[in-house]
Amino acid sequence: MRIVDQRIMNQLFAVTDEIPVDREALQVPLVMEGEGKVARTKKGRLEITLPDTDDLGPFLASLPERLRAVG
């Protein structure tokens, strides 16, 4: 089980800040799971579950498209 730390959050913010997505609109579970996913919560926040992998590059590269897909 991998846990999201500040280094990983900084990698995520580097992508979301460029889009731009307000950091307050994000919800990121602390446990990394499966292939990762992006969903909208009932309260309208964007939930980004990071994949359980050492190489976040492919997921982060696809993140802007995934975020656009959930609107």
C-alpha positions in Angstrom: 0.0 0.0 0.0 1.5 3.3 -1.1 0.6 6.6 0.6 0.5 10.0 -1.0 3.3 12.2 0.4 4.1 15.9 -0.3 6.5 15.0 -3.1 3.7 13.2 -4.9 1.2 16.0 -4.2 3.7 18.5 -5.7 3.8 16.4 -8.9 0.0 16.4 -9.0 -0.2 20.1 -8.4 2.3 20.8 -11.2 -0.3 19.3 -13.6 -3.5 20.7 -12.1 -2.0 24.2 -11.6 -1.2 24.3 -15.4 -4.8 23.4 -16.4 -5.7 25.5 -14.2 -7.8 23.7 -11.5 -8.2 25.4 -8.1 -6.5 23.2 -5.5 -9.6 23.8 -3.2 -11.7 21.9 -5.8 -9.6 18.8 -5.5 -10.0 15.8 -3.1 -7.1 13.4 -3.1 -7.3 10.2 -1.1 -4.1 9.5 0.8 -3.9 5.8 -0.3 -2.9 5.1 -3.9 -5.1 2.5 -5.5 -5.2 0.3 -8.7 -4.9 2.2 -12.0 -6.0 5.5 -10.5 -9.2 7.4 -11.3 -10.8 10.7 -11.6 -14.4 11.3 -10.5 -16.7 14.0 -9.3 -17.9 13.8 -5.7 -21.5 14.4 -4.6 -20.4 17.9 -3.4 -18.9 18.7 -6.8 -15.2 18.4 -6.0 -12.8 16.5 -8.3 -11.6 13.4 -6.6 -8.3 12.2 -8.0 -7.2 8.7 -6.8 -3.6 8.2 -7.8 -2.5 4.8 -9.1 -0.5 2.4 -7.0 2.7 2.6 -9.0 6.2 4.1 -8.7 5.9 5.8 -12.1 3.1 8.4 -12.0 4.2 9.9 -15.4 1.6 8.1 -17.6 -1.3 8.9 -15.2 -0.3 12.5 -14.8 0.2 12.9 -18.6 -3.4 11.7 -19.1 -4.8 13.8 -16.2 -5.9 16.9 -18.1 -7.9 14.7 -20.5 -9.4 12.8 -17.6 -10.4 16.0 -15.8 -12.1 17.4 -18.9 -14.0 14.1 -19.3 -15.6 14.5 -15.8 -16.2 18.2 -16.4 
